[in-house]
């Protein structure tokens, strides 16, 4: 028997179906617009998604010096 909460949740939430091969294991980037799946792409094992701040931190940890361009003085 379906509970009232379960029915309410189904009425509010939209189900997005992503078709992948049965043997697929991994991570995906998905793009959903107005509750509809528009695109998705699997990540390669070496890929990550990160903010610019995270990218800079990783670069600095790897020994890079990250500095902004100096403004031109007129």
C-alpha positions as CSV (number, residue, x, y, z in Angstrom):
1,X,0.0,0.0,0.0
2,X,1.4,3.4,-1.0
3,X,1.5,6.0,1.8
4,X,0.1,9.5,1.5
5,X,3.7,10.9,1.9
6,X,4.9,8.7,-0.9
7,X,2.1,9.9,-3.2
8,X,2.9,13.5,-2.3
9,X,6.6,13.1,-3.0
10,X,5.9,11.5,-6.4
11,X,3.6,14.5,-7.3
12,X,6.3,17.0,-6.4
13,X,9.4,15.2,-7.8
14,X,10.1,14.6,-11.5
15,X,11.8,11.3,-12.4
16,X,14.8,11.7,-14.8
17,X,15.8,8.6,-16.6
18,X,19.4,8.2,-17.8
19,X,20.1,5.4,-20.2
20,X,23.4,3.7,-19.6
21,X,24.7,0.2,-20.5
22,X,24.1,-2.4,-17.9
23,X,27.8,-2.8,-17.3
24,X,28.4,0.9,-16.8
25,X,30.0,2.0,-13.5
26,X,31.2,5.5,-13.1
27,X,30.4,9.2,-12.7
28,X,28.2,11.4,-15.0
29,X,27.7,15.1,-15.5
30,X,24.1,15.8,-16.1
31,X,22.3,18.9,-17.4
32,X,18.6,19.2,-16.4
33,X,16.4,22.0,-17.6
34,X,12.9,22.5,-16.2
35,X,12.9,19.0,-14.9
36,X,13.9,17.5,-18.2
37,X,17.2,15.7,-18.9
38,X,18.9,17.7,-21.7
39,X,22.3,16.1,-21.8
40,X,24.7,13.8,-19.9
41,X,28.3,12.7,-20.2
42,X,30.4,10.1,-18.4
43,X,33.6,11.2,-16.8
44,X,36.9,9.6,-17.8
45,X,38.7,8.1,-14.7
46,X,41.2,10.9,-14.6
47,X,38.6,13.7,-14.8
48,X,37.3,15.8,-12.0
49,X,34.8,18.7,-11.6
50,X,36.0,21.5,-9.4
51,X,35.5,25.2,-8.6
52,X,38.2,27.7,-9.7
53,X,39.2,27.9,-6.0
54,X,39.7,24.1,-5.8
55,X,41.7,24.2,-9.1
56,X,44.0,26.9,-7.7
57,X,44.5,25.0,-4.5
58,X,45.4,21.8,-6.3
59,X,47.8,23.7,-8.5
60,X,49.5,25.3,-5.5
61,X,49.7,21.9,-3.8
62,X,51.5,20.6,-6.9
63,X,54.1,23.4,-6.6
64,X,52.7,26.0,-9.0
65,X,52.6,29.6,-8.1
66,X,49.2,31.1,-9.1
67,X,49.0,34.9,-9.3
68,X,46.6,37.3,-11.1
69,X,47.8,39.4,-14.0
70,X,49.0,42.8,-12.9
71,X,46.8,45.7,-14.1
72,X,48.4,48.0,-16.7
73,X,49.2,51.4,-15.3
74,X,48.3,54.2,-17.7
